[in-house]
Structures are given as C-alpha cells and as structure tokens.
Amino acid sequence: MQGKQVLNETLFVYNLSIETFVPENHILRNINQIVDLSFVRELTQDKYC
C-alpha cells in the first residue's frame, strides 16, 4: 500500500530510531541529500489502492 507513513516511535517496545541503524557517514545519507525521488509517489499513485 502506498502512503506516507508517520512514524510514531512510542508504538515500539524498544524506543529505537531508524537513524541509529544508518551510520552518519553511510553513502545512502549522501545520496538522500542529493537525489530527489519525491516524483516517484506521483508516478506510482495509480498503482496502489
């Protein structure tokens, strides 16, 4: 299902943030700052119910 999810960390037993799993110097953090993939939602919205 497509949709924008809002993370409510209080739902988890172990209050872990996804930020703790991705190191600060990980290449995906750099890519995320440079590449804007926000257009993907618009292109795929009719593919989800």
C-alpha positions in Angstrom: 0.0 0.0 0.0 1.4 3.4 -0.9 1.0 6.2 1.5 3.0 8.5 3.6 3.5 7.0 7.0 4.2 9.0 10.1 6.5 7.1 12.5 5.2 7.1 16.0 8.1 5.8 18.0 6.0 5.3 21.1 4.4 2.3 19.4 7.6 0.3 19.7 8.7 -1.5 22.8 12.4 -0.6 22.3 12.4 3.2 21.5 14.9 2.8 18.7 15.1 5.3 15.9 15.9 4.2 12.4 18.6 6.8 12.5 20.6 4.6 14.9 20.8 1.9 12.2 22.3 4.0 9.5 25.8 5.3 10.3 26.4 9.1 9.9 28.9 8.5 7.2 26.9 6.0 5.2 26.7 6.7 1.4 22.9 6.5 1.5 22.7 9.6 3.6 24.7 11.5 1.0 22.5 10.1 -1.8 19.4 11.1 0.1 20.6 14.7 0.3 21.4 14.9 -3.4 18.7 12.9 -5.2 15.1 14.0 -5.1 12.9 11.0 -5.6 9.7 12.7 -4.5 8.3 12.4 -8.0 8.0 8.6 -7.6 4.9 8.9 -5.5 3.1 10.9 -8.1 4.1 8.5 -10.9 3.0 5.4 -8.9 -0.1 6.6 -7.1 -2.4 4.9 -9.5 -0.7 1.6 -8.9 -1.9 1.4 -5.3 -5.3 1.1 -3.8 
